[in-house]
Amino acid sequence: MTWPPAPEPLGTRLDVVGVGEAMLLLQAPPPSPIEEAEALSVSVAGAELNVCAAVARFGGRAAFLSAVGADAPGRRVRRAVRDLGVDDTLVADDPDRPTGLFLRETPADGRRRVTYYRAGSAAAALDASAADRVDPGNAPRSVVVSGLTASLGAGPRRLLERLVREAGDAGTAVVLDVNLRPALGIDAALATMRRLLPLVDLLLLGDDESGPLFGTTDPVEVLAAATAAGVGETVLKGGERGCWLRDEGPRHVPAHPTRVRDTVGAGDAFLGAFLAGRLAGARPLAAARLGARIAAGVVAHTGDTEGLPERGTAHRLLTAALD
């Protein structure tokens, strides 16, 4: 176990590598459904990229490990990665496969609908050999993997297994965000995560995901089950009900009050802020409060990362969490 990490100022070296897929997002303006929209907005979205973006906003050094097609959407993804302050040198260009994309709409009933076009994408073809891109002489302090990436296919699952199993020898903490996506299928992802739990330093999961993984949604039971599985530290998220973790015993952290406009990206922002806080030396409770504050900013804005604080504000918030 390499957790909790030795406190170190963010940005001194590579703080985090996020592993996953970022895609081109085409979104209909609410409340227009896709079939009636006359125009679609274009952006880039990806859970693990969002986590890296949050860490970078706090002054951390973050890199994204992925693949994109050698196409215009792929170039757009690369530009977005760099614009978020994240290193894109671990992103490979695949000349034979396209960049994934998805459509998002929020019709009048308020129920967001998403349609994915990621089967056969460049990122879905990632395999264990992609781990060779990480320089062993510049091993990250942490690596973020997820059940979402494990759902992309057998190749991505092999990549995650290799990265996690080699992390300990490199002194890299393993951060697992369960992040189940039923539309992609969850059985293979759950099997992979259960195998890797004894090697996980920090586990993040929602209470809607704890049932499939641990067979319970009770916070005390979830925290106990994760510890029994060998996990170093666990945070159970409950959306507007806050989160639960251990800090000298089970603790509940309320959600930060805010006006909710768009919940997409909230969990990623929470994880990025929590991870930044812990890497910098914050106690679990302070890091969770920081995560709740940053997640509240994201849900108050439309978009995955638009609500992240400016760097100066992020620095002040992190400094306060370290006091």
Secondary structure, 3 states (H helix, E strand, C coil): CCCCCCCCCCCCCEEEEEECCCEEEEECCCCCCCCCCCCCEEEEECHHHHHHHHHHHCCCEEEEEEEEECCHHHHHHHHHHHHCCCECCCEEEECCCCCCEEEEECCCCCCCEEEEECCCCCHHHCCHHHHHHCCHHHCCCEEEEEHHHHCCCHHHHHHHHHHHHHHHHHCCEEEEECCCCHHHCCHHHHHHHHHHHHHCCEEEEEHHHHHHHHCCCCHHHHHHHHHHCCCCEEEEECHHHCEEEECCCEEEECCCCCCCCCCCCHHHHHHHHHHHHHHHCCCHHHHHHHHHHHHHHHHCCCCCCCCCCCHHHHHHHHHHHHC
